[in-house]
């Protein structure tokens, strides 16, 4: 047996593996609440211009951004900032009502969400390479504290600019937590259970969509909602402190003694009193074997330097971009269906669960690349099909949209698994970070694509339907990773 088989005798239900999966999944419970928080914190309450006319008066203008000059005249004038009155019967406070982000300032609401997604994008650029250089565990701990402190800061923001800065920093931490938490879990999981673990953690990430409407209903004030969803991250590092650093990363960095100590710890927790079969000599021999291949100073450029890595990175980037591009466009625009926002969010989140399960089962038995590719293609077809549904059939439109969102969600959860298995250990976090950067770029660009409906009402649906179909096909040209070992070096990837 080799070093790579160190965990293959373990089960997913072995005490150590169960503990690692559960502990690293706990912080994921609130990730989606931060991603989609602005569905509620930036909700737009009914409003009208302050004047001598009452809210119910028949002389109120149809345009809430203007008011009549006088009761005797039909002439109107624009409403200035601070002159609008908001109906706070449902939401006691939102960033829209607090900073008057309507009418000529409506673009600032979209800016706030794009700023958060830009932070997530930048976090992917930063925390992937940092984890490959300094370790997954320390980066996760730093990201947890960053989410807690910056999220709390956002709750007490004195102005819109400060709010955007805090949200940007929170987004960076969220991305660092997700990409490194998923990878650290995979590197401690036997290969035959990786698909199951991907399903568990993907479902945990989805759980935040179910938590958010409940918490938002109980806390209708955006300050307290932001605070309630940020404070738990101060406690999560206590849990994560128990999780050891990846033995694969330690071995690759020639820290063989620490890698062996971690393997022995895992073996003893699993009831093997004698520890792991791996010896220091085996780890040393493995290091010598890879010493000519492994570069201690790999950079993001290595993702494109060789043919196989370049092809893999480009195709995965296309997949990640398209899934996020369409997913967030749907998720952040559910208010257009006109039902209760709390109910819409609950249905939207719960509707993803069966698709995540179906996609993971498909990936576990048929193949990872087929699960990712077909999920993207089906989502695109459904979005294009929604164009044929009459505008008065709102319920049918919503149902088809939820189906498309479900397939996009399936693509995302399978992509996390597939991406982690494709990249070698020495560039795994860099690769996941880069592809996640493309994913977040899709989320940043999505609101811009939505703006095209001002010129052509159906154009956004054409775009969101075409992009995943075009980006889904190339995935089929990548190698399959079902029941294969994780690779450690770029040279092994090129020889695959």
C-alpha positions in Angstrom: 0.0 0.0 0.0 1.1 3.6 -0.7 0.8 6.9 1.1 -2.2 7.7 -1.1 -4.1 4.7 0.3 -3.7 6.0 3.9 -7.5 6.7 4.3 -8.9 4.1 1.9 -9.6 1.6 4.7 -11.7 4.2 6.6 -15.4 4.6 6.2 -17.4 7.8 5.9 -18.9 6.8 9.2 -15.6 6.4 10.9 -15.4 8.7 13.9 -12.7 10.9 12.4 -14.2 11.3 9.0 -17.7 12.0 10.5 -16.3 14.6 12.8 -14.3 16.4 10.0 -17.3 16.5 7.7 -19.7 17.7 10.4 -17.4 20.4 11.8 -16.4 21.8 8.5 -20.0 21.8 7.4 -21.3 23.9 10.3 -20.1 27.3 9.1 -21.6 26.5 5.7 -25.1 26.6 7.2 -25.0 30.5 7.0 -23.1 31.0 3.8 -26.2 31.3 1.6 -27.7 33.7 4.1 -24.9 36.2 3.3 -25.0 35.5 -0.4 -28.7 36.3 -0.6 -29.2 38.5 2.4 -30.0 41.5 0.2 -33.2 39.9 -0.9 -34.5 41.1 2.5 -32.0 43.7 3.7 -32.4 45.6 0.4 -36.2 44.9 -0.1 -38.0 47.9 -1.4 -41.0 49.0 0.8 -43.9 50.9 -0.7 -43.1 54.6 -0.8 -44.4 57.9 -1.9 -43.2 61.5 -2.0 -43.8 63.6 1.1 -46.4 66.2 0.4 -49.8 67.5 1.6 -51.4 64.5 -0.1 -52.1 61.3 1.9 -51.1 57.8 0.9 -54.6 56.9 0.0 -55.5 60.2 -1.7 -56.7 59.8 -5.3 -54.5 62.7 -6.4 -51.3 60.7 -5.6 -49.2 60.4 -8.7 -48.7 57.0 -10.4 -45.0 57.5 -10.4 -43.7 57.3 -6.8 -40.6 59.2 -7.7 -42.6 62.4 -8.4 -45.3 64.5 -6.6 -47.9 67.1 -7.6 -46.9 70.7 -7.3 -50.3 71.6 -5.9 -53.8 70.2 -5.6 -55.1 72.5 -8.3 -52.4 71.4 -10.9 -51.5 68.3 -12.7 -47.9 69.3 -12.9 -45.4 67.2 -11.1 -41.8 67.6 -9.8 -39.1 65.1 -8.9 -39.0 64.0 -5.3 -35.6 64.9 -3.7 -33.6 62.7 -1.5 -35.0 62.6 2.1 -38.5 63.7 0.9 -39.9 60.1 0.5 -42.1 58.4 3.0 -41.8 54.6 3.3 -44.4 52.1 4.4 -42.6 50.1 7.1 -45.4 47.8 8.0 -43.6 44.7 6.6 -39.9 45.7 6.9 -39.2 48.0 9.8 -35.9 49.0 8.2 -33.9 48.2 5.0 -30.9 49.8 3.4 -33.3 51.1 0.8 -35.5 53.0 3.3 -32.5 54.1 5.4 -30.4 55.5 2.6 -33.2 56.3 0.1 -32.0 53.9 -2.6 -34.9 54.4 -5.0 -35.7 56.4 -8.1 -32.5 58.2 -9.3 -30.5 56.3 -6.6 -31.9 52.8 -7.4 -28.6 51.8 -9.1 -26.9 52.0 -5.7 -28.9 49.0 -4.5 -27.5 46.9 -7.3 -24.1 48.3 -6.6 -24.2 47.0 -3.0 -24.8 43.4 -4.2 -22.3 43.7 -7.0 -19.7 45.0 -4.4 -20.3 42.0 -2.2 -19.9 39.6 -5.2 -16.7 41.5 -6.2 -15.4 40.8 -2.7 -16.2 37.1 -3.2 -14.4 37.2 -6.6 -11.3 38.9 -5.0 -11.4 36.3 -2.2 -11.1 33.5 -4.7 -8.1 35.2 -6.2 -6.4 35.7 -2.9 -7.3 32.7 -0.6 -6.7 29.9 -3.1 -3.0 30.7 -3.6 -2.6 31.5 0.1 -4.0 28.1 1.1 -1.6 26.4 -1.3 1.3 28.2 0.3 0.4 28.4 4.0 -2.1 25.6 4.4 -5.9 25.2 4.3 -6.6 25.3 8.0 -5.0 28.6 8.9 -6.7 30.3 6.0 -10.1 28.9 7.1 -9.6 30.3 10.6 -8.7 33.7 9.3 -11.7 33.8 6.9 -14.1 32.9 9.8 -12.9 35.8 11.9 -13.0 38.1 8.9 -16.7 37.2 8.2 -17.6 37.7 11.8 -15.9 41.1 12.2 -16.7 42.6 8.8 -20.3 41.3 8.9 -20.7 42.9 12.3 -19.2 46.1 11.0 -21.8 46.1 8.1 -24.6 45.9 10.7 -23.4 49.2 12.3 -22.4 51.0 9.0 -22.9 54.8 9.4 -23.4 55.3 5.7 -23.7 53.5 2.4 -20.0 53.7 1.5 -19.0 52.0 4.7 -21.7 49.4 4.2 -20.3 48.5 0.8 -16.7 48.3 2.1 -17.8 45.9 5.0 -19.8 43.8 2.6 -16.9 43.6 0.2 -14.6 42.3 3.0 -17.3 39.8 4.1 -17.6 38.5 0.6 -13.8 37.8 0.6 -14.1 35.8 3.8 -17.1 33.8 2.6 -15.3 32.7 -0.6 -12.1 31.8 1.3 -14.1 29.7 3.8 -16.0 27.8 1.1 -13.2 26.9 -1.3 -10.8 25.8 1.5 -13.4 24.1 3.6 -14.6 21.9 0.7 -11.0 21.1 -0.2 -9.8 20.2 3.3 -12.8 17.9 3.7 -12.1 16.2 0.4 -8.4 15.6 1.3 -9.5 13.8 4.5 -12.2 11.7 2.7 -11.6 8.2 1.1 -12.2 8.5 -2.6 -15.3 6.2 -2.7 -17.1 8.6 -0.4 -16.1 11.9 -2.0 -19.4 12.2 -4.0 -21.5 11.6 -0.8 -19.5 14.2 1.1 -19.9 16.6 -1.8 -23.7 16.1 -1.5 -23.7 16.6 2.3 -21.7 19.9 2.1 -23.5 21.1 -1.0 -26.8 20.5 0.8 -25.4 22.3 3.9 -24.6 25.3 1.7 -28.1 25.2 0.4 -29.6 25.1 3.9 -28.9 28.8 4.3 -31.6 29.6 1.7 -34.1 27.9 4.0 -32.8 29.6 7.2 -32.8 33.1 5.7 -36.6 33.6 5.2 -37.3 32.4 8.7 -34.7 34.6 10.3 -35.7 37.6 8.1 -39.4 37.1 9.1 -38.5 37.2 12.8 -36.0 40.1 12.4 -37.5 42.6 9.9 -34.8 45.2 10.7 -31.8 45.0 8.4 -29.3 46.0 11.1 -30.3 43.2 13.5 -30.6 40.7 10.6 -27.1 41.4 9.5 -25.8 41.1 13.0 -27.7 37.9 13.8 -26.2 36.2 10.7 -22.7 37.4 11.4 -22.2 36.8 15.2 -22.1 33.0 15.0 -18.9 33.2 13.0 -17.1 34.3 16.1 -17.8 30.9 17.6 -17.0 28.7 14.6 -13.2 28.9 14.9 -13.5 27.1 18.2 -14.8 24.1 16.3 -12.5 24.4 13.4 -9.4 24.4 15.7 -10.0 20.7 16.2 -9.6 19.8 12.5 -6.0 18.9 11.5 -4.2 20.3 8.5 -4.4 18.2 5.3 -1.8 15.4 5.5 -1.5 15.6 1.7 -0.5 19.2 1.8 1.9 18.7 4.6 3.6 15.8 2.8 3.9 17.8 -0.4 5.5 20.7 1.6 8.0 18.2 3.0 6.6 18.4 6.5 6.5 14.7 6.9 6.6 14.5 10.7 3.5 16.7 11.0 1.7 14.7 8.2 2.5 11.4 10.0 1.3 12.8 13.4 -2.0 13.9 11.8 -2.5 10.5 10.1 -1.8 8.7 13.4 -4.2 11.0 15.2 -6.9 10.2 12.6 -6.2 6.4 12.9 -6.4 6.4 16.7 -9.7 8.3 16.7 -11.0 5.6 14.3 -10.0 3.0 16.9 -6.6 1.8 15.5 -4.5 1.8 18.6 -1.3 1.1 16.6 -1.9 4.1 14.4 -1.6 4.3 10.6 0.4 1.9 8.4 2.2 4.8 6.9 5.7 5.3 8.2 8.1 8.3 8.1 10.2 6.4 5.6 7.3 6.0 3.3 6.5 9.7 3.4 10.2 10.6 2.9 10.4 8.2 -0.1 7.2 9.8 -1.5 8.8 13.3 -1.2 12.0 12.1 -2.9 9.9 10.6 -5.7 8.1 13.9 -6.3 11.1 16.2 -5.5 11.9 16.6 -9.2 8.3 17.4 -10.1 7.1 19.6 -7.3 7.8 23.3 -7.4 7.5 25.0 -4.0 6.7 28.3 -5.8 3.8 27.5 -8.0 1.8 30.5 -9.2 -1.6 31.0 -10.8 0.2 31.1 -14.2 0.9 27.4 -13.8 -2.9 26.9 -14.4 -2.2 27.9 -18.1 1.4 26.9 -18.6 0.9 23.4 -19.8 -1.7 22.0 -22.3 -3.7 19.8 -20.0 -3.9 22.3 -17.2 -4.8 25.1 -19.6 -7.6 23.1 -21.2 -8.9 22.1 -17.8 -8.9 25.6 -16.4 -10.6 27.2 -19.4 -13.4 24.6 -19.6 -14.0 24.6 -15.9 -14.0 28.5 -15.8 -16.7 28.5 -18.5 -18.8 26.0 -16.5 -18.4 28.0 -13.3 -19.1 31.3 -14.9 -22.3 30.1 -16.7 -23.8 28.3 -13.6 -23.3 31.3 -11.3 -24.3 33.8 -14.0 -27.7 32.3 -14.4 -28.2 31.1 -10.8 -27.8 34.5 -9.1 -29.9 36.2 -11.8 -32.8 33.9 -10.9 -32.2 33.9 -7.2 -32.0 37.7 -6.8 -35.0 38.4 -9.1 -37.7 36.2 -7.5 -39.6 39.3 -6.3 -40.8 39.8 -9.9 -43.3 36.9 -9.5 -45.4 39.0 -7.1 -46.0 36.5 -4.3 -44.9 36.8 -0.7 -41.1 37.3 -0.7 -40.7 35.0 2.3 -42.7 32.2 0.7 -40.9 32.6 -2.7 -37.4 32.4 -1.0 -38.5 29.3 1.0 -39.8 27.5 -2.1 -36.8 28.6 -4.2 -34.4 27.2 -1.6 -36.2 23.9 -0.8 -36.7 23.3 -4.6 -32.9 22.8 -5.0 -32.6 19.9 -2.6 -33.9 17.1 -4.8 -31.8 18.3 -7.7 -28.6 18.4 -5.6 -29.3 14.8 -4.5 -30.1 13.7 -8.0 -27.0 15.4 -9.4 -24.7 13.9 -6.8 -26.1 10.4 -7.3 -25.7 10.7 -11.0 -22.1 11.9 -10.5 -21.4 9.0 -8.2 -22.6 6.3 -10.6 -22.4 7.7 -14.1 -19.6 10.3 -13.9 -18.7 13.8 -12.7 -18.4 15.4 -16.1 -21.7 14.1 -17.3 -23.4 15.4 -14.2 -22.0 18.9 -14.6 -22.5 19.1 -18.4 -26.1 17.8 -18.5 -27.2 20.0 -15.6 -26.0 23.1 -17.4 -27.6 22.1 -20.7 -31.0 21.2 -19.1 -31.1 24.5 -17.2 -30.5 26.4 -20.4 -33.2 24.5 -22.3 -35.7 25.2 -19.5 -34.9 28.9 -19.4 -35.4 29.2 -23.1 -38.6 27.2 -22.9 -40.0 29.7 -20.4 -40.0 32.3 -23.2 -43.0 30.3 -24.7 -45.1 30.6 -21.5 -47.7 33.3 -21.6 -47.1 36.2 -19.2 -50.4 35.6 -17.4 -49.4 32.0 -16.3 -47.2 33.3 -13.5 -47.4 30.0 -11.5 -46.1 28.0 -14.5 -43.4 30.5 -15.2 -42.3 30.2 -11.5 -42.3 26.4 -11.7 -40.1 26.3 -14.8 -37.8 28.9 -13.3 -37.4 26.8 -10.1 -36.6 23.7 -12.2 -33.9 25.6 -14.1 -32.5 26.9 -10.8 -32.5 23.4 -9.5 -30.4 22.1 -12.4 -28.0 25.1 -12.0 -27.7 24.2 -8.3 -26.9 20.6 -9.2 -24.2 21.8 -11.6 -22.6 23.9 -8.9 -22.5 21.2 -6.2 -21.1 18.6 -8.8 -18.6 21.2 -10.0 -17.1 21.6 -6.5 -16.5 17.9 -6.4 -15.2 17.6 -10.0 -12.9 20.6 -9.8 -11.3 19.4 -6.5 -10.6 16.0 -8.1 -9.2 17.4 -11.4 -6.6 19.7 -9.9 -3.4 18.3 -8.4 -2.7 18.9 -4.7 0.1 21.5 -5.3 -2.4 23.7 -7.3 -5.7 22.5 -6.0 -6.6 25.6 -4.0 -5.2 27.9 -6.7 -7.3 26.1 -9.3 -10.4 26.1 -7.2 -9.8 29.7 -6.3 -9.5 30.7 -9.9 -12.5 28.9 -11.1 -14.5 30.3 -8.2 -13.3 33.7 -9.2 -14.9 33.1 -12.6 -18.0 31.9 -10.8 -18.2 35.2 -8.9 -17.5 37.1 -12.0 -20.7 35.6 -13.4 -22.6 36.8 -10.3 -21.2 40.3 -10.8 -22.1 40.4 -14.5 -25.6 39.0 -14.0 -27.3 42.3 -12.9 -25.8 44.0 -16.0 -27.4 41.4 -18.2 -30.7 41.9 -16.4 -30.6 45.5 -17.4 -30.9 44.6 -21.1 -34.7 44.0 -20.5 -35.1 47.8 -20.5 -34.4 47.6 -24.3 -35.7 44.1 -25.2 -37.9 42.5 -22.5 -37.1 38.9 -23.4 -33.3 39.4 -24.1 -32.1 38.5 -20.5 -33.9 35.1 -20.8 -32.3 34.5 -24.2 -28.9 35.2 -22.7 -29.4 33.2 -19.6 -30.7 30.2 -21.6 -27.9 30.3 -24.3 -24.8 30.7 -22.1 -25.1 27.5 -20.0 -25.8 25.4 -23.1 -22.7 26.8 -24.9 -20.6 26.3 -21.7 -21.9 22.8 -20.9 -20.7 20.9 -23.9 -16.9 21.5 -23.5 -16.9 19.8 -20.1 -17.5 16.4 -21.8 -13.9 16.8 -23.3 -12.3 16.7 -19.8 -11.1 13.5 -18.2 -13.5 11.6 -15.9 -12.5 11.4 -12.2 -15.0 8.8 -10.9 -13.2 6.3 -8.7 -9.8 7.7 -9.4 -7.0 8.8 -7.0 -6.3 12.5 -6.3 -3.2 13.6 -8.1 -0.5 15.6 -6.5 1.6 17.2 -9.2 1.2 19.0 -12.5 3.3 16.4 -14.2 0.8 13.7 -13.1 -2.0 15.7 -14.6 -0.2 16.1 -17.9 0.5 12.3 -18.0 -3.2 11.4 -17.3 
